[in-house]
Amino acid sequence: MFILQSEFEFDAAHRLIGHKGKCARLHGHRWRVIVQIKSVQLKAEGADRDMVIDFADLRQDLKELENMFDHKVIEEGKVFQVNDTTVIVPFRPTAERLAQFIYKRIEEKGYQVHEVKVFETPKNAVAYME
């Protein structure tokens, strides 16, 4: 099996309403996201022959996610919304749920996702896979 990996980073704030620690207050992170795409075979023909996918195509799709979150406040709400300052997600914005959300968004673009890892700090990360 082939595992292709790419990553992106964004700066964003969040808070965990109801949390007993400091994370209940609004605070920011330099989030780092590592995405792994899997394939049991390489493309047989065309410009992407002998590749899983072109890294440039994956990077373009990851850039959309980076831009969605970068320099925003990630807030919990009823429905998913994005505006100039806020990303409202229908879940508590923990690293775990963000990893799952990013996994699903990439999968919706047609990729065979192996794993998404989200670093909330340089030493603390969560991985999501199905």
C-alpha angles and dihedrals in degrees: 000000000000121000116196116194134197134161144200138186136212138177114233141149129227142161133209107226111216095018114139095221139059092288089078086076123074109269138155139235140189094235117205119197125193116194123195122196120195135206134166091209141030124238110274101206146025133029091323094051112149092015133105087218135324109274089221091061092049092046090053091054092045090050088061090058092044091052092046092059105027115117093354137120112245108215134178115243144145099269136022112263136160127198136156095287109017143048110200113200127188092235140053104283098239122147088250095056093041089055090051092046093050091047091055094046092053092045089053088060089062101261123137097233117205100179143341118207121193121196113202090181130005090265102036123067142151128209125209125195137153 
